[in-house]
Amino acid sequence: MPNRWVKQPPTRLGWRDYYQIVTSFLMPVLGVMILARSKFAVSYLMPVLVGMAMTAFGLYRISFIIKYFRAKGARRDA
């Protein structure tokens, strides 16, 4: 008996999913840009923290995207 609380990944991605994929790849780029520009800021701590957080969160989201597409490829091959 399948667990009714565990949801299966969708077979097709919607426009919201594609939006999240695009923003996930843009977040590390923006984070690195913030880090590079923070070199010239008067207040150094806040831009560095925000840049590091954006970069880390973007990479974290990208790891889930990669995991999803690998699992989708494994399901298709099986």
Secondary structure as UniProt FT lines:
FT   TURN            4..5
FT   HELIX           15..37
FT   HELIX           38..40
FT   HELIX           45..77
//
